[in-house]
């Protein structure tokens, strides 16, 4: 039972990250929209006040905010498609249709039971009523949870029944149409049932949010600690998602609209000139721990490496430092020491929690996500008064120095087997992995970032062959594969594809490939289709 629960959480975790991958792109473009419409910026650059620039800025900002305000739909579609083992497009479409059916069933039930709130009776509209509108349909305010639930159920039902076949008389229900038939019924039941089960859940979520707020810095510390500590399991997505996209991360009232979740709130507050960010924004700051600490960690690894391994260690670590700086992607470096020196990773997690608390105590709501380029641009646009970004860099340098001194001391004192202090064979393997990351960061050509045909075929063979691959997904840096028989997995063959580590949890295989994981996944899927 324990393994089944853990397996289900892992499937959910790797599925929920799919829609999240697109938000970073939206965030960068939102900055452009703000740049074009911000009165301070347009005051300094009068030509931006012209109609065409204002039109473009308005289109960019309002259209992307529409996505942010409808994340429940995006989660539903994204999760349904990600969970599907095949025919992902059909699964995503069924998820979308199921969610619309859920919304209508919920609205009709509220209306016929007299529970539908009349927004016109209050100056605040639907604020504080527990209801909201999605795509113009007034329903219970479930934040993103309804989308996550409907999407997850769709994925399970689709995988279970997509191959079901019926006699000719009932053939119209065969194949992918049968899970849709099932989801029609489930969506109606969910839409009706939520009217009775969700209000108590809303109360519980509100109580949890209140508890976190009352906990203050302690709650923020635990949040930062778990976000880093759970990285090796891949379950850290389950920690930040509720804070990012639900009432747990706070709420903001804008007219008759209630914005819930730290991420949507920050996006909305970015455009509020003269208004400071609310405290919920610090739940977005966990990415601070994906940049500055790794400068100190990487330098500590290089300094503590044995003299004969110094140059090889530099070849491994410097590309990974560059990766962290440019993209805030840290898993390639994490897996160089999370198992070799777990005490360092535990300390790293504790310091991550402390760093979030320091950001809040020092009133530094600066943007910390997306890599150094995005960080600089977004903070410059929003200004020092709103973000206090110079202090972020001051704190970042201090954090990097603390990490360097502490890690250097502990590595030498405890004689830890960090990069450059392991067996020669291990260092050679790590060097190859470092070269892979370097290629991914510095090369613009597809040939330098993708695996060769032979490596892709060996990867599939290493996973036990086509028939042994149950599902294939990816998150930001990992290729996540579920196999039917884990005994058929051959890591030596998998390692013909350059990677930064292989994690095995029973039938769940995770291969750390870095920023080009999506491209490699595409190559694997193409090869599987030809087999």
N, C-alpha and C positions, 0 to 999 in steps of 0.2 A: 504493500500500500504506500509506504514511504517513497519508494522508487517511482511509483506511478504519479504521485503528487509532484515530486521533484521534476519528473519528465514533463508533466503538463505545464508547470511553471516555466520550464526552459523553452518549450514550444511557444508559449504565450510571450515570453520575453523577447525571443528572436523575431516574432511576428510584429509586435507593437513598435519595434524600432524602425520598421519599413516606412511608415508615414512620417516619422520624425526626421528621416534623412533629408526631406525636402524643405524643412523649415529653415535650415541655415541659409539656403539659397534665397528664400523669401525674405529672410531677415536682412540680407545684404542689399537687396533691391528696395526694401522699405527705407533704408538709410538714404537712398537716392531720392525717394519721394519726399522725405522730410527735408532733405537739402534744398529741393526745389520750391518748397512751400513754407519753410521756416522764415518768419518775418525778419529775424536778426540777420540771417544769411542773405535774404533778398534785399535787405536794407544796405548791406555792404556791397552787393552786386546788383544794382538796379535793373540790369537787363533781364534778370530772372523774374521780374515782376510783369513781364509782357505776357500776353494771353497764351501763346503757344507753350511757354515753359510752365505756366500755371496749370494748363490743361494736362500736360504730360505728368507733372507732379501729382495732380489730383487723381489721375487714372492709376498711376503706380501705387500710391498710398491706399486709396479707397478699395481698389480691386484686390490687393493683397490682404487688406484688413477683412475683406469679405471671406477669404480663406481662413483667416485666424478665427473669425467669429463663427465659422461652421466646421470646426475641427471634429465634431462628433461624426459628421458624415465622412470626412476624410479618414478618420480612424476606422470606421466601420468597413469601408471599401478596402482600405489598405491591409487591415488585419485579415479579412476574408480571403483576399488574393494571396497574401503571404503564407497563410496556413494551408492553402490548397497544395496538394502534392503534384497535381497536374491540372491542365485546363484552368490556369489561374485567372484568365480573363473572364471566363464564365462565372467563376466563384466571386470575383469582384463585382460583376454586374448583378448577381443574385443578392449579394450583400447590400448594394445600393437600393435595389427594389424592395428588399425586406425592410430596410430602415424607413423608407417612405411609408410602407404599410404600417409599420410600428407607430410612426408619427400620427397617421390618420386615425388609427384605432385608439390611440391615447387621447387625441383631441375629441373624438366622438364620445368616448366614455366620460370624459370630464364634462362635456356639454350636456349629455343626457342625464347625468347624475346631479346636475346643478352645481358642479364644483369648478366650472370654468370661470375664471376671474374676469370681470369687466374692467379692462385697463383704463377706460375713460372715467371711471369713478374716482380715480386718485391722481393727484398731481405727479406722483412718482411712477405712474404707469404700472408695470408689472414688478417693479422693484420691491423686494421683500415679500412677495406673494408665493414664492416657490414655483412660479411658472415663468415661461419665456417663449419666444417664438423662434422657430427654426424653419427656414425657407418659407416664411409667411404663415406657418402653422403654429398655433398656440398650443403648447404642451407643458407637461411638468418639466421643470428645470433640472435636467439630469447631468448637466455639463457634458463631459465626453464619455461618461460611464455607459450610457445607453448605446452609443456607437460601438464602444469596445465590446459590450456584451453581445449585441446583435451580430457584430462582425465575427466574434469568436465562435458563437453558436453556428453561424453560417459555415465557417471553416470546418468545424467538426462534422456537421451534417453533410456537407459537400463531399468530404473525403470518404465518408461512410457509404453514401448512396449514389455517387455519380455514375457508377457502372451498372446500376440496377436495370434489368431488362424485363419487359412484360410481353405477353402474347400480342399478336398483331392487332387485336381489337383495342388494346390499351397502349399501343406502342407510342402514342403521343406523349405518354408520361415517362418513357424510357430515357436512360442516360442522364444528362445534366438537368433535364426538365424535372426529374423526380425530386431531387433536393430542393428545387425551387417550390414545388408543390408543398413539400414539408415545411419550408420556411414561411410560406404564406400563412399556414395555420399557426406556426410558432409566433410569428410577428403579431398576429391578431391577439393571441393569448398574452404576449408580453405587453402589448400596448394597453390592454385592459388591466392586466395584473399590476402594472407599475402604478396605477392610480391608487392602489391600496397598500402596496409594499414600499413604495419609494418615499412617501412623506416621513415615516420613521427613520429611514436611512438618511434622508436629508438632515433630520435632527441629529443623528449620530455624527455625520460629517461636520456639521456645524460645531458640535461639542469637541470633536477632534481638532478642528481648526482653532477653536478657543483655547484648548489645552496647549497646542503648539505656541500660540501667541503668548499665553501666560508663561510658558516655559522660557520664552525669550531666547537668550543666547545658548542655553542648554539644548533646546530643540534644534537650533541651527547647527550646533556642534555635532549632534547625533546625525543630522541630515548629511553634513559634509563627510563625516567619518564613514557612514555606510555607503555613500556614493563611490568612495574609493575602495573600501574594503571588499565590496562585492564584485569588483571588476573581474577577478579571476573566474567567477562562477557565471558571468554574463547576466546576472540577475539585478545589476544595479539599475537597469531600466525600470524595474518595478518600484524603486525608491523615488526617483525624481519625477516620474510621469504624473502621479497624483498631485504633487506640489506644482508642477508646471501647468497642468491643464484642468484642475478642479478647484472646488472651494477650499480644499486643504491648503492651497497656496495663497488664499486670500480672494477678496472680491473688490470690484470697483464699480460704482454706479455712475453711468454717463447718460443723463436724461432718463429715458424710460428703458435703457439697456443696462443689464448687469453683466460686467465682464468678470469671468472667474478664471483663476489660475495665474501663477506668477508670470508666465510667458506672455499671454494676451494682455495682462495688465501693463507690463513693461512696454509692450509695443504701443498700447494706447497712450501711455504717459510720455512716451518719447516725443509725441507731437504737442504736448501741453506746455507751451512756452511759459516760463516764469514759475512753473509748478515743480517742486522736487519729486523725486521718485518715492513711492511708498516703501515700507519695509519689506513687502513681499518680493521686491526685486532681488533681494539677496539670495533667494532660492534659485535665481538664475546664475549666481556667481560661482557655482561649483566648478566651472571651467577655468577659473583662476588657478586651480590646482592641477590643470593640464598643461600649464606653460612654465611659470617661473620655477617651481620646484625641480623640474627636469634639467634646468641649467645646472643647478647644484649637484643633483644626483649624477648626471653624466660626467661632470668634471671630477667628482669624487671617485667614480669608477676608473677614470683615466689615471688620476694621481696615485691611487692605491694598487694599480696593476703592477705585477712583477716587472722589473726592468726589461727582461727579455721579451715580454709580451706588450710593452708599452705602445709600440707602433701599431701592432695588430688591434689592440684595444681601441686606439683612436679611430682606426678604420671602421670599427663596429659602432662606436658610440657617437661620434660626430654627426653622421647622417641621421641618427635617431634624435639627436638634439635639434637638428635642423627641421626634422619632421614635426616635432612638438612645437617649435616656434612658428612654423608656417601654417600648421593645420590644427594644433592642439590635440593631435592624435598621439596617444602615449602607449598604447598597448604593446607595440613592438619592444619598447624599453621595459615596460612592466614585466613582461614574461622572461626577461633576462635575469630577473632577481627575485620574482615572487615565490618561486619554488627553491631556488638556490640559497636565498637568504630571507626567509619569510619574516624574520623579526624586523627587518628593514621595511617591509611592506606594511606591517602592522603600525610601525612608528609613522610611516608615510601617511597612513589613513588617519591616525590621531592628529597629526599636524595639519591635515587637510581640513578637519573639523575646526581646529583652532584658527586657521586662516580665514574661514568664512566669518567666524565671530569677530576677528580683527577688522575685516572689511566693514562690518556693520558698526562696530564700536568707533571706528575712525571716520564713519560716514563717507564711504567710498562706493557709490553705486555705479561705478564705471562699467562699461561693457567689457566682458572678459572672454567672449566666445568667438570662434571662427578663425583663430590664428592672428598673428601679429598685424597683418595688413588690415583685416576687418576691424580689429580692436582699435588701431590708430585712427582709421577713417571715421568709424562710428562715434568715437569719443570726441574727435575734433569737431564733427558736425554738431553734436549736442552741446559742446562747450564745457569749460572748466566748472562753471557755477553749478551746472546740473549734474555733472558726473564726478567731479573732483579727481579726474584721471591722473594728474601728476603724482598725487599721493599713492595711486595704485602702483605706479612704476617704482616709487620709493619703497613701498611695502614689498613689491615683487623682488627687488634687488636684495632687500634684507632677508626675505624668505629663501632666496637662492643661496645666500651666504650661510644661513643657518643650516640648510640641508647639506651644503658642501662640508662644513665643519663637523656636523654631527655624523653624517654617513662616513666620512673619512676616519673619524675616531673609532666608530663602532666596527667598521670593516677590519681595521688593524687590530683593535682590542680583542675582538671575537674571532679573528682569523676567518672571516666569512669568504665563501667561494663566489664572489661576484666576478663580472667579466674581467679577464686578465689575471685572475687568481685561480682559475680552474685548470683542468687537465688540458694539455695541448690540443688533443683531438676535439674537445668541446669548443675551444677557442677558434679553431679552424672553421667549425660549423657555424659559430656565431659570426665570424668574419664574413662568411658567404651570405648570411642573413642580412648583415649590415650593408653589404654591397647591393643587395636587392632593394633595400629601403632607399639607398642613395640614388639608385637608378630611378626609382619611383618619384623622388623629390626633384631631381635635377634634369631628367630627360623629358623631352617633349614628344618623342617618337613612340608610336605604339609598340614597335619591335623591342624597345628597351624596357617596357613596363609589363608586357604580357608574356605568358608562358609559351614555349614552343609547342608545336603539335605533339611531339614526343612526350614532353613533360605533362601535357594535359591528359594524354592517353595513360601515362603511368600513374597520374593522380587518380584516375578512374579505376585503374587496376588495383591501386593501393587501397581503394575504398571497397574492394571486393567485387568490382565489376558493375556493369549497368544494372543487372538484376538485383544487386545487393543494396542499391541506393534507394532509400525510401522517400527522402525529400532533400531538397537542395535550396538553401537560402543564404543570405549574407547580411551582416550589419555593416557598420562603418569600416571595420578592418578585418573581420573574420568571415571565412567561408564556413557555414554551419551545415553539417550533413547528418541526416539520420539514416542509419544503416539497419538492415534486417538482422544480420549476423555479425556481431563485433569481432568474432574470432577470425573473420576473413580479412580484416584490416591489416595492411602491411605498411608500416610507417617508412620503411626504407624506400619503397616505391613512391609514396607520397612526397618524400623529401627530394625527389627529382624536380619537383616544382619548388623553387626557392621560397622559403617561408621563414617566419620568426617564431615558430613554435606550433606544436600540435597538442591539443587538449582532448582527452578522452574521458567521457562519463557514460560508461555503458555503451549504448547504441548511438549516443550523441557525440559526433566528432567535430571539433572546431579547429580550423587551420588559420593561423594568423598570417595574413597576406599583405596587410597594409592598405594604402589608399587605392590600390588597383584591384581590390577584391571583386568589385562589380564586373570589371572587365574579364577577370579570370572566370568568374561564375558564368558569364556569357559564353566564353570559350568552351567550358565544360558542358553546358547545356547544348551547345551546337554539336559538340562531339557525341554526346549521348543520343541525339536525334539521328545521327548517321550510323550508329551501331545497330 
